Amino acid sequence: MAKRFSIGDFVIRFIFSLALVLATYNPTGKSYSHWLIENYANFTSGMALAGVTLLIAWAVFIHSTMRAIGGLGIILGSAFFACLAWVLVDKGIINTEGNHATTWIVLVLVAAILAVGMSWSHLRRKWSGQQDVDEIGDN
């Protein structure tokens, strides 16, 4: 029998999603985007390897998210997380006065959408009792 999906499993997916998003770009100046822009004239094999690795990770996460929740799910999830951020800002829980605060919020929201996409099959099975399966065969 398969292990039950828990909040910890979702948190792990969120951490990996956030790591992917922040490794690609973040406002601190310590990301692949910044590294590439600052060293474009001296492009190295290490930069190429890091870029291809990020590209593969993005492809896996986006493909899984699109298959799991689709375009409408991404739109609805984005609307949900944007409204959640709005509520947190209105309640004073999130302060948007600092440097790049909105950028940080957007980056976390992108990671949240990816984490939901990576977790959706487990969540759907838990909530509805229905399992998702990939169709394999020569139909």
Buried (B, 14 or more C-beta within 10 A) or exposed (E): EEEEBEEEBBEBBBEBBBEBBBBBBBBEEEBBBBBBEEEEEEEEEEBEEBBEEBEEBBEEBEEBBEEBBEEEBBEEBBEBBEEEBEEBBEEEEBEEEEEEBEEBBBBBBBBBBBBBBBBBBBBBBEEEEEEEEEEEEEE
